[in-house]
Amino acid sequence: MVIEEVYKYLSGKKNRLSYAIPKKWVAPWFSGRKKEYENMIIVDPYEYYSTILEKILKGAREYVDYSESYAKIHGIENPNWIRTAHVYAMFIRTTLSYNHKGFGRFEEVDIFGYRESGTFLKAIGFLPYLKMLGVDAIYLLPVSKYSDLFKKGEIGSPYAVKDPLKIDDRYHDPILEDFSVEEEFKAFVEAAHIMGFRVLLDFIPRTTARDSDLILEHPDWFYWIDIEELSDFTPPRVPGLGFKVPSEEDLEYIYSLEDVRKHLKKFRKNPKEMNPQKWENFVKNVNKSNFLSELVKEFGVITAPGFSDWINDPQPTWDDVTFLRLFLDHPKASKKFVDEDLPPYVLFDVIKASLFPGERENESLWRYISSIIPYYQKEFGIDGVRLDMGHALPGKLEKMIMNKAREIDPAFVFIAEELDISRAKHSKEAGYDTIIGNSWWMMPRIPGKAYEFYQVIAPEMELPYLASSETPDTPRIKAREYGDKLKKLIPFLMAFAPNGVLFTNSGQEIGEVQPLNLGLDNTDEGKTVLPPSDEFYAKLGFFDHYAFHWNEIDEEVFSFLRTLSMVRGMYIDLITEGEYRPVWLDWQDGKTANASYWGNGRAVIIVANLDTHPRSVKIHLQNTKGGEIKIERMRVWREKGWEKMENSNEWVKIFMEDFGFALVEILFKEV
């Protein structure tokens, strides 16, 4: 295993105590040399990481290949494992950024040669921390080679993928000077599998960086515009239709608009088709690592920026990415509105290929796209993916991607980037195992939307959803209105939500307030929640160097979320396999969220106060169960721990402070 080679390398080296790390990262069993300060320790990095790797390797079984998927290692053939998972979303570049000098300001690589931005070696060292949190599935934002062209901040976005089959070199740790970044990623996955974690990746099949490495070999896979049109390139406005995904009935009107006709005239043939001989010479002689500016000079065209498939979307163009050309002809439903010889173009219908496919599949591109996940399965043993914009792919390509992955691993999980909960059934039929959903939007909207989601929507979901208080694209829960209360209340409800897959966004557990991105439910003001004196004021982790505030963590929320994960684990069988029933209360005004799960003489009842005022509620046990029962034991768990309760076969009275909550455990016999 690569992890053994990494261990041998590290254990054979020594350094002075010069490497600062947050005290929170340090496993309690670490006994190496260290200097302790209030919130950080100084260690020898070689000794520190070799000690962690030694501990991890002691948990490895002989003759087991941990570079295989977790399911293959353990003989699992069903993706239903996602239903019981506690998923931790981690953007390695940001989550594991830290000022390892211990003084001054953050640097990508500091004066001692330490990489202060996140690396796979640091991710291995982070695994004991995640184990302590009760996490068992790690979802990584993209780790593929990304572009720095058209960047929106100091550095490129991980979603501007330049080469999906290469790992970005910036995840390499200089401490491991003799290893490649691919070997370091493999060592991370092996370590995760040894410790009982599954590893999921973000997979982006529909877009790529504007200067994608694929361009030189396949310029026909892209959409091109005249360089003179770039400065004011934007999706055309469509008066009268509002903000929506277009329907087939809308197409005639859309294509009749003058703004749309002007938009279509901006597109050009690909440069190879424009002049095959000139293109051949260009590819032969150009600097392949930085070619786009030369391409523009030679051919006068550039890849078209991406934009939303919703008509009249207020968000600007996605200047760092471009769409891949999935069909060799125009959408079938739109052909009658355009000239046949019009160069390939991007419009709302073209982007939404799931609704408006062409007739000539770009077969070579489809084969390439559907081969990417199998590459990561075979090379690294990943366990699942979130399929970015999968809802916009042609159904045949979507199925092709899934089938190829599941031929290798039947337990491989697919998470749909589907925020519309009404489409859960569609996602299930398409082959997904869970959707993102919109709990992150509804639950912080106390009390109305939160109550609606918990009592009406969640119990009826036909596919599990990520039960999240926040995501990498949304505001932080602690930064919401009533954030100091919601930072515990919403995670509590999500931990026991009907049909939910518990999801923790990295930084949530330490009380971060700055979002990583403004993509969902946010405005430009959302990036200024930190005080102006903060080193990372107005920085967004997706586009800038950003380090979490590991020296100033919210111990209260950390301790709570750690305990909450353990309590959830005690009842995970009931939550996923038991009988769900709404709780029968003596009165209800839409401000007491509730759920209960029953099975095999054991039950758990969840109640939470969505009001700004304290309240008492009485739970009718017989009506909640739907039959007569005899109570043998009851106890209640609140934020501060367990309390005994007097047995009652009829009613249980619960008092809750504003935004308070309680979990009641019951042992019973049916009468």
C-alpha positions in Angstrom: 0.0 0.0 0.0 1.1 3.6 -0.7 0.3 4.5 2.9 3.0 2.1 4.1 5.6 3.8 1.8 4.6 7.2 3.1 5.0 6.0 6.7 8.4 4.6 6.0 9.5 7.8 4.4 8.3 10.0 7.2 9.5 7.8 10.0 13.0 7.9 8.6 13.3 11.7 8.9 13.5 14.2 11.7 13.2 17.9 12.1 13.1 20.5 14.8 9.9 21.6 16.5 8.9 24.1 13.9 5.5 23.1 12.5 2.4 24.7 14.1 -1.0 23.0 14.0 -4.3 23.6 15.7 -4.6 21.9 19.0 -8.0 20.6 17.8 -6.4 18.5 15.1 -4.2 16.6 17.6 -5.4 13.2 18.6 -5.4 12.7 22.4 -3.1 9.7 22.0 -0.3 11.6 20.3 2.7 11.4 22.6 5.5 12.8 20.4 7.6 15.9 21.1 5.6 19.1 21.2 5.4 22.6 22.5 1.9 23.6 23.7 0.3 27.0 23.5 -3.2 28.1 24.2 -4.8 26.9 20.9 -2.0 25.4 18.9 1.0 23.1 19.3 4.4 23.0 17.6 5.7 19.7 16.4 8.2 18.0 14.2 6.0 17.4 11.1 7.8 14.1 10.3 7.3 12.7 13.8 3.8 14.0 14.0 2.5 12.5 10.7 4.5 9.3 11.1 3.0 8.8 14.5 -0.6 9.2 13.1 0.2 6.8 10.2 1.7 4.2 12.5 -1.5 4.3 14.6 -3.7 4.0 11.4 -1.7 1.1 10.0 -2.1 -0.8 13.3 -5.8 -1.0 12.3 -5.1 -2.5 8.9 -5.9 -6.2 8.3 -3.2 -8.3 6.7 -3.6 -9.0 3.0 -6.4 -6.5 2.5 -6.1 -4.0 -0.3 -7.3 -0.7 1.1 -7.0 1.0 -2.3 -10.2 -0.9 -3.2 -13.6 0.7 -2.4 -14.8 0.3 1.1 -17.7 -1.9 -0.2 -15.3 -4.3 -2.0 -13.1 -4.6 1.1 -16.1 -5.5 3.2 -18.2 -7.5 0.7 -21.0 -4.9 0.4 -23.0 -4.9 -2.8 -25.8 -2.3 -2.0 -25.5 1.5 -2.0 -28.0 1.7 0.9 -25.1 2.4 3.3 -25.6 6.1 2.5 -28.9 6.1 4.5 -27.0 5.6 7.8 -24.0 7.7 6.9 -22.8 10.9 8.6 -21.3 12.8 5.7 -18.6 15.5 6.2 -18.1 17.9 3.3 -14.5 19.0 3.1 -12.8 21.4 0.7 -9.2 20.3 1.4 -7.6 23.5 0.1 -9.5 25.6 2.7 -10.5 23.2 5.5 -6.9 22.2 6.1 -5.3 25.7 5.6 -3.3 26.8 8.6 -0.5 29.2 9.3 2.2 26.6 10.1 4.8 29.2 10.9 2.7 30.1 14.0 3.2 33.8 13.4 2.6 36.5 10.8 0.0 36.1 8.1 -1.1 33.1 6.0 1.1 32.1 3.0 0.4 29.4 0.4 3.9 28.1 1.0 5.7 29.7 3.9 9.3 30.7 4.7 10.0 27.3 6.1 8.8 25.6 3.0 5.6 24.3 4.6 2.4 24.4 2.5 -0.1 26.3 4.5 -3.0 25.6 2.2 -4.6 22.1 2.5 -2.9 18.9 1.3 -3.7 15.2 1.3 -1.0 14.6 4.0 -2.8 17.0 6.3 -6.1 15.3 5.3 -4.6 12.0 6.6 -3.7 13.7 9.8 -7.2 15.1 10.1 -8.9 11.6 10.1 -8.7 11.1 13.9 -10.4 14.5 14.3 -13.2 13.3 11.9 -13.5 10.0 13.8 -14.0 12.0 17.0 -16.8 13.8 15.3 -18.6 10.6 14.5 -18.2 11.1 10.7 -18.1 8.0 8.5 -18.2 9.4 5.0 -16.0 12.2 3.6 -17.3 14.1 0.7 -14.4 16.0 -1.0 -15.1 19.0 -3.2 -13.2 18.7 -6.5 -9.5 17.7 -6.3 -8.9 17.6 -10.0 -6.4 20.0 -11.7 -8.1 23.4 -11.9 -7.5 26.5 -13.9 -6.2 29.9 -12.7 -7.5 31.7 -15.9 -10.6 33.9 -15.5 -10.4 33.4 -11.8 -12.9 35.2 -9.6 -10.4 35.9 -6.7 -6.8 35.2 -5.7 -6.8 31.6 -7.0 -8.9 29.4 -9.3 -12.1 27.7 -8.4 -12.0 23.9 -7.9 -15.0 23.7 -10.3 -13.0 25.2 -13.2 -11.6 21.8 -14.0 -8.7 21.9 -16.4 -8.0 18.2 -16.5 -10.4 15.8 -14.8 -8.0 12.9 -14.9 -5.2 14.7 -13.1 -5.0 15.7 -9.4 -4.1 19.3 -8.8 -0.5 19.6 -7.8 -1.4 22.2 -5.2 -2.6 19.4 -3.0 0.9 18.0 -2.9 2.7 18.5 0.5 6.4 19.5 0.3 7.0 17.4 3.4 6.5 14.4 1.0 9.0 15.6 -1.5 9.6 12.1 -3.0 5.9 11.4 -3.7 3.5 12.5 -6.4 0.2 14.1 -5.6 -1.6 11.1 -7.0 0.3 8.8 -4.6 -0.6 11.2 -1.7 -4.3 11.0 -2.7 -4.1 7.2 -2.8 -2.6 7.1 0.6 -5.4 9.3 1.9 -8.1 7.0 0.6 -6.3 4.0 1.9 -6.0 5.6 5.4 -9.7 6.6 5.3 -10.7 3.0 4.4 -8.6 1.5 7.2 -10.3 3.9 9.7 -13.8 3.1 8.5 -14.5 6.1 6.3 -15.9 6.1 2.8 -14.6 8.7 0.4 -16.9 10.5 -2.1 -15.8 13.1 -4.8 -17.5 15.9 -6.7 -17.8 14.9 -10.4 -18.4 17.6 -13.0 -19.4 16.1 -16.3 -21.1 19.1 -18.0 -18.6 21.9 -17.8 -14.8 22.4 -17.8 -12.3 25.2 -17.5 -12.3 27.8 -20.3 -8.7 26.7 -21.1 -9.3 23.0 -20.6 -6.4 20.7 -21.5 -8.9 18.8 -23.7 -9.1 21.7 -26.2 -5.9 21.0 -28.0 -7.0 17.4 -28.8 -10.7 18.0 -29.1 -11.6 21.6 -30.1 -14.9 20.2 -31.5 -16.0 19.3 -27.9 -16.4 23.0 -27.1 -18.5 26.1 -28.1 -16.6 29.1 -29.5 -17.4 32.8 -29.9 -15.7 35.6 -31.7 -13.2 37.2 -29.3 -14.7 40.6 -30.1 -17.9 39.5 -28.6 -16.5 38.4 -25.2 -16.6 41.8 -23.4 -20.4 42.0 -23.5 -21.2 38.3 -23.7 -24.2 37.5 -21.5 -27.3 35.3 -21.8 -30.1 37.2 -23.6 -33.1 38.4 -21.6 -36.5 37.0 -22.4 -39.3 39.5 -21.6 -42.6 38.2 -20.3 -41.5 34.7 -19.3 -40.1 35.4 -15.8 -37.5 33.3 -14.1 -37.9 29.7 -15.2 -36.5 26.7 -17.1 -37.8 27.0 -20.7 -40.5 24.6 -22.0 -40.8 23.4 -25.6 -43.8 25.8 -26.0 -41.5 28.7 -25.1 -38.9 28.0 -27.9 -40.7 29.7 -30.8 -41.0 33.0 -28.8 -37.4 32.8 -27.5 -35.9 32.3 -30.9 -37.9 35.1 -32.4 -36.4 37.7 -30.1 -33.8 40.2 -31.6 -31.5 39.7 -28.5 -31.5 36.0 -29.1 -30.6 36.4 -32.8 -27.8 38.7 -31.9 -26.6 36.2 -29.3 -26.5 33.4 -31.9 -24.4 35.5 -34.3 -21.6 35.6 -31.7 -20.7 31.9 -32.2 -18.1 30.6 -34.6 -16.9 27.2 -35.8 -14.1 25.6 -33.8 -10.6 26.6 -34.8 -9.7 23.2 -36.2 -12.6 23.4 -38.6 -11.8 26.9 -39.5 -8.3 26.0 -40.7 -7.2 22.4 -40.2 -3.6 22.9 -41.4 -3.1 26.0 -39.3 -4.6 24.2 -36.3 -2.2 21.2 -36.7 0.8 23.6 -36.7 -0.6 25.5 -33.8 -1.0 22.3 -31.6 2.5 21.1 -32.6 4.3 24.3 -31.6 2.3 25.9 -28.8 3.1 25.8 -25.1 0.5 23.3 -24.0 0.4 24.5 -20.4 -0.6 28.0 -21.4 -2.1 28.1 -24.8 -5.4 30.0 -24.8 -4.0 33.5 -25.3 -2.0 32.3 -28.3 -5.1 30.5 -29.7 -7.0 33.7 -29.5 -4.3 35.6 -31.4 -4.1 33.0 -34.1 -7.8 32.2 -34.6 -9.7 35.1 -33.1 -12.1 32.9 -31.2 -12.4 31.8 -27.5 -14.5 29.4 -25.6 -17.9 30.8 -24.5 -18.4 31.5 -20.8 -21.1 29.4 -19.1 -24.4 30.6 -17.7 -27.5 29.3 -16.0 -30.1 27.2 -17.9 -32.9 29.3 -16.3 -34.3 32.1 -18.3 -33.8 35.6 -16.8 -31.5 34.3 -14.1 -30.0 37.4 -12.3 -26.6 35.7 -11.7 -23.8 36.8 -14.0 -22.0 34.5 -16.5 -19.8 31.8 -15.2 -16.6 33.3 -16.7 -14.2 30.6 -15.5 -16.1 27.6 -17.1 -17.5 26.6 -20.4 -20.0 23.9 -21.5 -19.0 20.7 -23.2 -20.7 20.0 -26.6 -22.8 16.9 -25.9 -24.5 16.8 -29.3 -23.1 17.4 -32.8 -26.3 19.0 -33.9 -28.7 21.7 -32.5 -31.5 20.6 -30.1 -34.1 18.6 -32.0 -36.9 20.9 -30.6 -35.1 24.0 -31.8 -33.8 23.1 -35.2 -36.8 24.6 -37.1 -36.0 28.0 -35.6 -32.3 28.3 -36.7 -30.3 27.8 -39.8 -28.8 24.4 -40.2 -25.3 25.8 -40.9 -25.3 28.0 -37.7 -22.2 27.2 -35.7 -22.7 25.3 -32.5 -24.1 27.7 -29.9 -25.1 27.9 -26.2 -28.6 28.8 -25.2 -31.0 27.7 -22.4 -32.3 24.7 -24.3 -28.8 23.6 -25.4 -27.6 23.7 -21.7 -30.7 21.7 -20.6 -29.8 18.7 -22.7 -32.0 16.5 -20.5 -35.1 18.3 -21.9 -33.8 19.4 -25.3 -31.4 16.7 -26.7 -30.0 16.7 -30.2 -30.2 13.7 -32.5 -26.4 13.2 -33.0 -24.7 12.2 -29.8 -21.1 13.3 -29.4 -20.0 9.7 -28.9 -16.3 10.2 -28.3 -17.0 12.9 -25.7 -19.7 10.6 -24.0 -17.2 7.8 -23.8 -14.6 10.1 -22.3 -17.0 11.5 -19.7 -18.3 8.1 -18.7 -14.7 6.8 -18.2 -13.7 9.4 -15.6 -15.4 7.9 -12.6 -14.1 4.4 -13.4 -10.6 5.9 -13.5 -11.0 7.2 -10.0 -12.5 3.9 -8.9 -9.7 1.8 -10.3 -6.8 4.1 -9.4 -8.0 5.3 -6.0 -10.9 3.2 -4.8 -13.4 6.0 -4.2 -16.9 5.1 -2.9 -19.3 7.5 -4.5 -19.8 10.9 -6.2 -22.0 13.9 -6.2 -22.9 14.4 -9.9 -22.7 18.1 -10.6 -25.6 19.3 -12.9 -26.6 15.7 -13.5 -30.2 16.8 -13.9 -29.1 18.7 -17.1 -27.5 15.7 -18.8 -29.2 13.6 -21.5 -30.8 10.7 -19.7 -28.8 8.2 -21.8 -25.5 9.8 -20.8 -26.5 10.0 -17.2 -27.4 6.3 -17.2 -24.1 5.5 -19.0 -22.1 7.2 -16.3 -23.9 5.3 -13.5 -23.8 1.9 -15.2 -20.1 2.0 -15.9 -19.4 3.0 -12.2 -21.7 0.3 -10.8 -20.2 -2.4 -13.1 -17.1 -1.9 -11.0 -18.8 -1.4 -7.6 -22.5 -2.2 -7.2 -22.4 -0.2 -3.9 -21.1 2.9 -5.5 -23.3 5.9 -4.4 -24.6 8.7 -6.6 -25.8 12.0 -5.0 -27.9 14.1 -7.3 -27.3 17.9 -7.4 -31.1 18.3 -7.1 -32.3 21.1 -4.9 -35.9 20.8 -6.0 -37.4 18.3 -3.5 -40.4 17.7 -5.8 -38.0 15.9 -8.2 -36.9 13.3 -5.6 -39.0 10.6 -7.4 -37.4 11.5 -10.7 -33.9 11.3 -9.2 -34.8 7.9 -7.8 -36.0 6.6 -11.1 -32.8 8.0 -12.7 -30.7 5.8 -10.4 -29.6 8.2 -7.7 -29.2 7.1 -4.1 -29.8 10.5 -2.5 -30.4 14.2 -3.4 -29.0 17.4 -2.0 -32.5 18.7 -1.3 -33.3 22.0 0.3 -33.2 21.5 4.1 -30.4 24.1 4.2 -32.9 26.7 2.9 -36.1 25.7 4.7 -34.9 24.7 8.2 -33.3 28.1 9.1 -36.6 29.8 8.2 -38.1 29.5 11.7 -40.8 28.6 12.3 -43.0 28.3 9.2 -40.7 26.7 6.6 -38.9 24.7 9.1 -42.1 23.2 10.4 -43.4 22.5 6.9 -40.2 20.7 5.9 -40.0 18.6 9.0 -43.6 17.6 9.4 -44.9 17.6 5.8 -42.1 17.3 3.3 -39.4 15.2 4.8 -41.6 12.2 5.9 -42.9 11.9 2.3 -39.6 12.1 0.5 -39.2 9.2 -2.0 -35.4 9.4 -1.8 -33.1 10.3 1.0 -31.7 13.9 1.1 -28.7 15.5 2.7 -30.0 16.7 6.0 -28.0 19.8 6.2 -28.0 23.0 8.2 -25.6 24.6 5.7 -23.6 23.5 2.6 -20.4 24.8 0.9 -22.6 27.0 -1.3 -24.9 28.6 1.4 -24.7 31.0 4.3 -23.3 29.5 7.5 -26.0 28.5 10.0 -24.3 30.5 12.7 -24.5 33.6 10.5 -28.2 33.3 10.1 -30.8 35.2 12.1 -30.8 33.7 15.6 -27.6 31.9 14.6 -26.4 31.3 18.2 -29.5 29.3 18.8 -29.9 27.7 15.4 -26.3 26.4 15.4 -27.6 23.6 17.8 -31.3 23.4 17.0 -31.1 22.8 13.3 -28.3 20.1 13.5 -30.3 18.4 16.2 -33.4 18.2 14.0 -31.2 17.2 11.0 -29.7 14.3 13.0 -33.1 12.7 13.4 -34.9 14.0 10.3 -37.2 11.6 8.5 -35.4 10.2 5.4 -32.3 12.4 6.1 -28.6 11.7 5.6 -26.8 13.7 8.2 -24.5 16.2 6.6 -21.9 18.4 8.3 -20.3 21.2 6.3 -16.7 21.6 7.3 -16.2 24.6 9.5 -19.8 24.3 10.8 -18.6 22.3 13.8 -16.2 25.0 14.9 -18.6 27.9 14.4 -17.3 29.5 11.2 -19.5 32.3 9.9 -17.8 33.1 6.6 -19.3 31.2 3.6 -17.1 29.4 1.1 -19.3 30.6 -1.8 -22.3 32.8 -2.4 -24.0 30.4 -4.8 -27.2 29.8 -2.9 -29.5 32.0 -0.7 -26.9 34.7 -0.4 -25.9 38.2 -1.7 -22.6 40.0 -2.1 -23.0 41.2 1.5 -22.8 37.6 2.6 -19.0 37.7 2.2 -18.6 40.5 4.7 -19.7 38.8 7.9 -16.2 38.8 9.4 -15.0 42.0 10.9 -12.9 44.2 8.6 -9.8 43.6 10.8 -9.9 39.9 10.1 -7.2 38.6 7.8 -9.8 36.8 5.7 -12.4 39.6 5.5 -14.5 39.4 2.3 -12.6 36.2 1.2 -14.4 33.2 -0.2 -12.8 29.8 0.0 -13.9 28.8 -3.5 -11.9 31.7 -5.1 -9.4 33.0 -2.4 -6.9 31.7 0.0 -8.9 31.2 3.2 -8.2 29.5 6.5 -10.8 28.6 9.1 -10.4 30.2 12.5 -8.9 27.1 14.2 -7.4 29.2 17.0 -10.8 30.7 17.9 -13.2 27.8 17.6 -16.7 27.8 19.2 -16.1 25.0 21.8 -19.8 25.0 22.7 -21.0 24.0 19.2 -18.0 21.6 18.7 -18.8 19.7 21.9 -22.5 19.6 21.1 -22.1 18.3 17.5 -19.7 15.7 18.6 -22.1 14.4 21.3 -25.1 14.7 19.0 -23.4 12.4 16.4 -22.8 9.8 19.1 -26.4 10.0 20.3 -27.7 9.7 16.7 -25.5 6.6 16.3 -27.4 5.0 19.3 -30.7 5.1 17.3 -29.6 4.9 13.7 -31.3 1.6 13.3 -34.6 3.1 14.5 -34.2 6.2 12.4 -33.6 4.2 9.2 -35.5 1.0 9.8 -38.1 1.8 12.4 -41.7 3.0 11.9 -41.9 6.7 11.6 -44.8 8.4 13.3 -45.6 12.1 13.9 -45.8 12.9 17.6 -49.3 13.4 19.1 -49.2 16.6 21.2 -51.8 18.1 23.5 -51.7 21.3 21.4 -49.9 22.4 18.2 -49.5 25.8 16.6 -46.9 24.9 14.0 -44.0 25.8 16.2 -43.1 22.4 17.7 -41.2 20.2 15.3 -41.5 16.5 16.1 -40.8 13.0 14.9 -40.8 9.5 16.5 -39.4 6.1 15.5 -40.7 2.8 16.8 -39.5 -0.8 16.6 -38.8 -3.9 18.7 -39.8 -2.6 22.1 -37.7 0.6 21.7 -38.6 4.1 20.6 -37.2 7.6 20.3 -39.3 10.8 20.3 -37.9 14.1 19.0 -39.4 17.4 19.9 -38.0 20.9 19.2 -39.3 24.4 20.0 -39.3 26.6 16.9 -40.4 29.6 18.9 -38.6 32.6 20.5 -40.4 31.9 23.7 -40.2 28.8 26.1 -43.0 26.3 25.9 -44.3 23.1 27.5 -45.8 20.3 25.5 -47.5 17.0 26.5 -46.9 13.9 24.3 -49.7 11.4 24.2 -47.8 8.1 24.0 -50.6 5.7 23.0 -51.8 7.9 20.1 -48.2 8.6 19.0 -47.6 4.8 18.8 -51.0 4.1 17.3 -51.8 1.4 19.9 -51.7 0.5 23.5 -48.3 0.1 25.1 -46.8 -0.5 28.6 -43.8 1.7 29.3 -40.8 0.0 31.0 -38.3 2.8 31.1 -38.0 6.4 29.9 -35.2 8.9 29.9 -34.7 12.3 28.1 -31.6 13.7 26.4 -31.1 17.4 26.1 -28.1 19.5 25.3 -26.5 19.0 28.7 -27.0 15.2 28.9 -29.4 12.5 30.0 -32.1 12.8 32.7 -34.2 10.1 34.2 -38.0 10.3 33.7 -40.9 8.8 35.6 -42.7 6.1 33.7 -46.1 6.9 32.3 -48.2 4.9 29.9 -50.2 7.9 28.8 -48.5 11.3 28.8 -45.0 12.8 28.8 -44.6 16.4 29.6 -41.6 18.3 28.1 -40.5 21.8 28.9 -38.3 23.6 26.3 -36.5 26.9 26.4 -36.7 29.2 23.3 -35.3 27.1 20.4 -34.9 24.3 22.9 -35.2 20.6 22.1 -35.3 17.1 23.6 -35.0 13.5 22.7 -37.1 10.9 24.7 -35.9 7.3 24.7 -38.6 4.7 25.6 -38.5 1.0 26.3 -41.9 -0.5 26.0 -44.1 -3.6 25.5 -47.1 -3.7 23.2 -50.3 -4.7 25.1 
